[in-house]
Amino acid sequence: MSDSRTLYVSPDIPIELISNDRQWNTDTFEFIREIYHGHSSRIYVILDRQSSMKLILKVYMKSKLGKYVKVTNVLEEIENHRQLKHENIIELYAAFEDSKYYCLVLERGNDDLFGLLKRELPEDFITEKIIKPLLDAVEYLHDEKRIIHRDIKPENILYCGKTIKLADFGLSINYSRNRPTTPCGTLSHMAPEILVCQPKRYCKNGIPEPNSVPRKSYSVKVDVWSIGVLACELLTGSTPYKSGTLNDTMQSICKSERIELPTSVTPEAKDFIWRALTISESKRATIQELKNHPWILGASAFRLKLPRLRSVSQTWSRTSLIDESMQIENDYSLVLPPLSPSSPSMDSMGSRRFKSS
């Protein structure tokens, strides 16, 4: 692919991927398998022939850009992700383009959190190994980089060794440059203030229509809401807002009622979730307040050792993003056996995302 053009190379790229005559194009990779198939993008596990490293390649097809995902969205994803250097965020190693594709070369995770939803995880494991480092990563995004992720969910949180890392910045936005007004994300994890936003309307030439009425916007608190949904999902095996139809789910999210949680969830965990899922954006907890919450700081005196009964029917079923068996060890040498492989189509995975990609 001689017409390729390098858009970005990380200054912290692994030394194995560096050489004087390195040309960033798809000819230097061996494609192992496709792990995601969307309207305008594909994601692959690849082998770099030069270093023998396994990586992730996210490919946007230029011919498919425009309806759901625009060229500006892809370039913004690259611009946002290239700024990030945090132990709990997946690395963007390089980005390049040719006449047909935009390609992002990414750090490869072992597996995502979706596969853990069928497990009964100890609460200490959830707080210490998942929620706590996630809060650190999101605080870094909000405070240091002025970026809202907008799609925090189990599929976008990967394990790299024993460390969790936040991935997929395809819907991210830098709120210091752009006003967040677009309804996007995964419906089950979307905050109510996103649902009341109106999508942009475009003229036939692709230019946004002028707005006679100012559009509603939202803030970093949408990521707080998603973390509350995630905590509930990890503790109970199911999101709190799941109904028969899309409209029913949206109505459920926008209700001001406090969600019911099973007795197996500890008082601290319940309070953490309720504070994150406060319907009023102004009254909802901040990331810093969640980091200082007793559930995160470890108020073990109030922890209840009740079993959490979980029905497999409560969880979604889909093929894992990185479909290899995973073992996780915590400080107590907890080892989880590998999950039995599931076999739904990739379409079921993509359907969770509200704004198609």
C-alpha positions in Angstrom: 0.0 0.0 0.0 2.4 2.6 -1.3 0.0 5.5 -1.0 -0.3 5.3 2.7 0.3 8.4 4.8 1.3 8.4 8.5 -1.0 10.5 10.7 0.5 9.8 14.1 3.2 7.7 15.8 3.3 7.7 19.6 6.6 8.8 21.2 6.1 6.0 23.7 5.6 3.3 21.0 7.2 -0.1 22.0 10.8 -0.2 20.7 10.0 -3.5 18.9 7.7 -1.5 16.5 10.4 1.0 15.6 12.8 0.8 12.7 14.4 3.4 10.4 12.6 2.1 7.3 9.2 1.5 9.0 6.3 2.1 6.7 2.9 2.2 8.3 0.5 0.3 6.1 -1.5 -2.9 6.2 1.0 -4.9 4.2 3.2 -5.1 7.3 0.5 -6.9 9.3 -0.9 -10.4 9.3 -4.6 -10.4 10.0 -5.5 -13.0 12.5 -9.2 -12.5 12.9 -12.0 -9.9 12.8 -13.5 -9.1 16.2 -15.9 -6.4 15.3 -17.9 -5.6 12.2 -19.8 -2.2 12.1 -21.3 -0.1 9.4 -18.2 1.9 8.7 -15.5 0.2 10.8 -13.8 -3.1 11.4 -11.6 -4.2 14.3 -9.0 -6.9 13.9 -6.4 -8.8 15.9 -3.2 -8.5 13.9 0.3 -9.7 14.0 3.0 -7.2 13.2 5.4 -9.1 11.0 8.4 -7.0 12.0 8.2 -7.4 15.7 5.9 -10.5 16.0 3.7 -8.5 18.4 0.0 -9.0 18.5 -1.9 -5.7 18.2 -5.4 -4.3 17.5 -6.1 -2.6 14.2 -9.2 -0.4 14.0 -10.1 0.3 10.3 -12.5 3.0 9.1 -13.7 2.5 5.5 -13.7 5.9 3.8 -16.5 4.9 1.4 -18.8 4.3 4.4 -18.1 7.5 6.2 -20.7 10.3 6.2 -24.0 8.8 7.4 -23.2 7.7 11.0 -19.5 8.5 11.3 -17.9 11.4 9.5 -14.3 12.0 8.6 -14.1 14.7 11.3 -15.2 12.2 13.9 -12.4 9.8 12.9 -9.8 12.6 13.0 -11.2 13.8 16.4 -10.9 10.3 17.8 -7.2 10.2 16.7 -6.6 13.7 18.1 -8.2 12.9 21.4 -6.6 9.5 21.9 -3.1 10.6 20.9 -3.0 13.0 23.9 -3.6 10.2 26.4 -0.9 8.7 28.5 -2.3 6.9 31.6 -1.8 3.4 33.0 -5.5 2.7 32.8 -6.1 3.8 29.2 -5.3 1.7 26.1 -2.4 3.1 24.1 -2.8 4.4 20.5 0.5 3.4 18.9 0.0 4.8 15.4 -2.5 6.0 12.9 -2.3 6.1 9.1 -4.5 6.4 6.1 -4.5 5.5 2.4 -7.0 6.1 -0.4 -9.6 3.7 1.1 -9.0 3.5 4.9 -8.2 5.2 8.1 -6.3 2.8 10.4 -5.5 3.0 14.1 -2.9 0.7 15.6 -3.7 0.0 19.3 -2.4 -1.8 22.3 -4.0 -5.2 22.6 -5.9 -6.2 25.7 -6.4 -9.8 26.9 -10.2 -9.6 27.3 -13.0 -7.1 28.2 -15.2 -7.0 31.2 -18.3 -8.3 29.4 -17.1 -11.8 29.9 -17.1 -11.3 33.7 -20.8 -10.5 34.0 -21.6 -14.2 34.4 -19.2 -14.4 37.4 -19.9 -13.7 41.0 -17.2 -11.3 41.7 -16.1 -10.3 45.3 -16.9 -6.7 46.0 -13.3 -6.0 47.0 -12.3 -7.2 43.6 -14.8 -4.9 41.9 -13.8 -1.8 43.8 -10.0 -2.3 43.9 -9.4 -3.8 40.5 -12.1 -2.2 38.3 -14.0 0.8 39.7 -11.1 2.5 41.4 -8.7 2.5 38.5 -11.5 3.4 36.1 -12.3 6.5 38.3 -8.6 7.4 38.1 -8.7 7.1 34.3 -11.9 9.1 33.9 -10.7 11.8 36.3 -7.6 12.2 34.1 -9.7 12.5 31.0 -12.0 15.1 32.5 -9.6 17.3 34.5 -6.4 17.1 32.6 -7.5 16.5 29.0 -11.0 18.0 29.0 -12.3 14.8 27.3 -15.7 13.1 27.9 -15.6 9.4 26.9 -19.4 9.0 26.3 -19.3 5.2 25.9 -18.2 3.7 29.2 -19.4 0.1 29.4 -17.9 -3.4 30.0 -17.0 -3.9 26.3 -14.8 -0.8 26.4 -12.8 -1.8 29.5 -10.1 -4.3 28.8 -7.7 -6.3 30.9 -4.0 -5.9 30.1 -2.3 -8.4 32.4 -3.8 -7.6 35.8 -4.6 -3.9 34.9 -7.9 -2.7 33.5 -7.7 -0.1 30.7 -10.3 2.1 29.2 -10.6 1.7 25.4 -12.5 3.0 22.3 -12.5 6.8 22.0 -14.7 6.7 18.9 -17.4 8.8 20.6 -15.1 10.9 22.8 -15.3 14.7 22.7 -13.0 17.4 23.9 -15.4 19.7 25.6 -13.0 22.7 25.6 -13.2 22.7 21.8 -16.7 21.4 21.1 -20.0 21.7 22.9 -21.4 18.2 23.6 -24.9 18.2 22.2 -25.0 14.9 20.2 -27.1 12.0 21.5 -24.7 9.1 21.3 -23.4 6.1 23.3 -24.9 2.8 24.4 -28.5 3.2 25.3 -28.4 1.0 28.5 -25.5 3.2 29.8 -26.7 6.6 28.6 -27.5 9.4 31.0 -31.0 11.0 30.8 -29.7 14.4 29.7 -28.2 12.8 26.6 -31.6 11.3 25.6 -33.3 14.7 25.5 -30.7 16.2 23.1 -31.7 16.4 19.5 -29.4 15.0 16.8 -27.8 17.4 14.3 -29.5 17.9 11.0 -27.5 18.2 7.9 -28.1 19.8 4.5 -27.6 17.8 1.3 -24.1 19.2 1.0 -23.2 17.8 4.4 -23.1 21.1 6.2 -25.1 21.2 9.5 -28.3 23.1 9.3 -28.3 26.4 11.2 -30.2 26.2 14.5 -32.9 28.7 15.2 -33.1 27.4 18.8 -29.9 26.7 20.9 -29.4 22.9 21.3 -29.3 21.3 24.7 -25.9 20.2 25.9 -24.5 18.0 28.7 -21.3 17.7 30.8 -18.8 15.3 32.1 -21.5 14.0 34.5 -22.7 11.6 31.7 -19.6 9.5 32.3 -20.4 9.5 36.0 -23.8 8.0 35.2 -22.2 5.3 33.0 -19.9 4.3 35.9 -23.0 3.9 38.1 -24.6 1.6 35.6 -21.3 -0.3 35.3 -21.1 -0.8 39.0 -24.7 -2.1 39.1 -23.9 -4.4 36.2 -20.9 -5.9 37.9 -22.6 -6.4 41.2 -25.9 -7.8 39.9 -25.1 -9.1 36.4 -27.6 -6.8 34.7 -28.0 -3.1 33.9 -30.7 -1.3 35.9 -32.4 0.1 32.8 -33.5 -2.7 30.5 -37.0 -2.9 29.1 -38.7 -4.6 26.2 -38.4 -1.8 23.6 -36.0 1.1 23.0 -38.7 3.5 24.0 -39.4 1.6 27.2 -35.7 1.7 28.1 -35.5 5.4 27.4 -38.6 6.0 29.6 -37.0 3.9 32.4 -33.8 5.9 32.3 -35.6 9.2 32.4 -37.7 8.4 35.5 -36.7 10.1 38.7 -37.3 7.0 40.8 -34.4 5.5 42.8 -33.6 2.0 41.3 -34.2 -1.1 43.4 -31.1 -3.1 44.2 -31.0 -6.7 45.7 -30.3 -7.2 49.3 -27.0 -8.9 48.4 -25.6 -5.5 47.4 -23.9 -3.8 50.4 -25.2 -0.5 51.8 -22.0 1.3 50.6 -22.3 -0.1 47.1 -26.0 0.9 46.9 -25.2 4.5 48.0 -22.4 4.7 45.5 -24.7 3.6 42.6 -27.6 5.9 43.7 -25.3 8.9 43.9 -23.9 8.2 40.4 -27.4 7.6 39.0 -29.0 10.7 40.4 -31.4 12.0 37.7 -30.5 15.6 38.2 -27.2 16.3 36.5 -26.3 19.1 39.0 -27.0 16.9 42.0 -25.2 13.9 40.7 -21.9 13.0 42.3 -18.6 14.2 40.7 -15.8 11.8 39.9 -13.8 13.2 42.9 -16.8 12.5 45.2 -17.1 9.0 43.9 -13.3 8.5 44.5 -13.8 9.6 48.1 -16.9 7.4 48.7 -16.7 4.9 51.5 -17.3 2.0 49.1 -14.1 3.0 47.2 -12.1 3.9 50.3 -12.9 0.6 51.9 -15.4 0.8 54.7 -15.0 -2.9 55.4 -16.7 -2.8 58.8 -20.0 -2.5 57.0 -19.4 -5.1 54.3 -21.9 -7.9 54.2 -20.7 -11.3 53.1 -23.9 -12.4 51.4 -23.8 -14.4 48.2 -24.9 -12.7 45.0 -27.2 -15.1 43.1 -27.0 -14.4 39.4 -29.0 -15.9 36.7 -27.3 -16.3 33.3 -30.5 -15.1 31.7 -29.9 -11.7 33.4 -26.8 -11.0 31.3 -26.4 -10.4 27.6 -24.6 -12.9 25.6 -22.0 -12.1 22.9 -18.6 -13.1 21.7 -15.9 -11.3 23.6 -14.0 -8.5 21.9 -10.8 -10.4 22.5 -12.0 -14.0 22.6 -9.2 -15.7 24.5 -9.7 -17.3 27.9 -8.7 -15.1 30.8 -7.6 -15.7 34.3 -7.7 -12.9 36.9 -5.8 -12.9 40.2 -6.4 -10.4 43.0 -4.5 -9.8 46.1 -6.1 -12.9 47.7 -4.9 -15.1 44.8 -8.4 -15.5 43.4 -8.3 -17.3 40.1 -11.4 -17.3 37.9 -11.6 -20.3 35.5 -12.1 -19.5 31.8 -15.6 -18.9 30.5 -17.2 -21.3 28.1 -17.1 -19.8 24.6 -20.4 -18.3 23.5 -21.4 -18.0 19.9 -23.7 -15.1 19.1 -23.1 -13.0 16.0 -21.0 -9.8 16.2 -24.2 -7.9 15.3 -25.5 -8.6 18.8 -22.4 -6.8 20.2 -22.7 -3.8 17.9 -26.4 -3.4 18.7 -25.7 -2.1 22.2 -24.2 1.0 20.7 -26.7 3.8 20.1 -24.7 5.7 17.5 -23.7 3.2 14.8 -20.0 3.0 13.8 
